Amino acid sequence: MEWIFGQIIANVLSKIKKVDGVMRIYQFLALFLGIFILGLVLNISGCGGSNMKNPVSDTDVVEDDVEEAGELDVTVTVTKEVVEPGEQVELTASVNGVRGTSVVLNWLNITGYGTLSATNDYTVTWTAPDALGEANTRVEVLQLVVTVISEVVSVGASGIQTDTQIFSDITKILLKVTRE
């Protein structure tokens, strides 16, 4: 009788272990399925919607809101327009009027007298030549060539469209080198 009672207890314990193992498998599957469904819902709700970096929804039409790029407005500020030999002049460029994804500056020393400190910075220094030779006055011609690439991306019912515009402006700067 003890043997039968032991067999019954062993049988019940093995079924409890099997039930406990099956319960753990079910718990694991339920947890995995819950995480999977939560991830799927978050993924679906995030696709094509908006976030703080891209606030575009299905009802927004960005094409109508795109403003056309304006006209390029380049200004050069010069500290002195009349200098003595060997003197330095600071030139500062300002570019307005266009939203540009790329702005390229190119300073050119047209007459070749004197030296520029840089060729592609917003602020450069030009140093007048030390000697004028036989002349009492010399006119130095510098040019600033500004190229702006403006790229506009628009989203509409027909998809994403890009429009690239290139603007260019040449500004001449006349400097006078004279002996006093």
PyMOL commands that set and color helices and strands:
alter all, ss='L'
color gray80, all
select helices_A, chain A and resi 2-46+63-65
alter helices_A, ss='H'
color red, helices_A
select strands_A, chain A and resi 73-78+82-83+88-96+102-109+115-116+123-127+137-156+159-178
alter strands_A, ss='S'
color yellow, strands_A
deselect
rebuild
show_as cartoon
